[in-house]
Amino acid sequence: QGTQTVVARVVDGKAWAFTDFQIAAGASNFLVIDCGLTPRQAGRTVQRLWEIETYRVAALLGLPVAKSIGFDLRGAEEQLAGLMDRICSSRSTEDEYAVLDELTQLAAEVEHSVARTAFRFGATRAYEAIVMQRIGELREERVEGFPTIRETMDRRLMPPINTCAAMARRQDDLSGRVARNSQ
């Protein structure tokens, strides 16, 4: 698989930034060509690029969590559907109490899942916001024939971010449905 070089003129055209966002030997490489930056602008530009990469990688830590809970959520959703079928077909208060007991257990499992993942998903959203803020601060200009840093983040970072957000919404939705059905 070939890598795609990302190129942008930054800081109102006072510098060029090049990268491929590939990690090699434990690091990503950036090339910044100074075309008239002040020392402060040079330092802030390099710092912003470093932060974009650091927070991009940190934001991706939520993806394995999202993938792992996807299977659990599917099982819990199926279990909830089965419990609702059992409520409709219950013939006695003992049947209803048994279903309520299982609903209570399911609620505890779902809430445990939410508690276990809320920090990671919140951190993912926060890191994504920092990445996008830092990209904005670069004041990128497109170089014909190359993707910008923002376009690359939209293509590579946003799908995992959206997956984490979807799993968080799915957890919240399931939690709400379990609570409503427990009533």
Salt bridges, closest charged atoms under 4 A:
ASP12 OD2 - ARG139 NH2 3.10
GLU51 OE1 - ARG134 NE 2.37
GLU53 OE1 - ARG56 NE 2.78
GLU77 OE1 - ARG170 NH2 2.98
GLU102 OE2 - ARG86 NH1 2.77
GLU137 OE1 - ARG48 NE 3.03
GLU137 OE1 - ARG134 NE 3.94
GLU151 OE2 - ARG142 NH2 1.99
ASP173 OD2 - ARG177 NH1 3.12
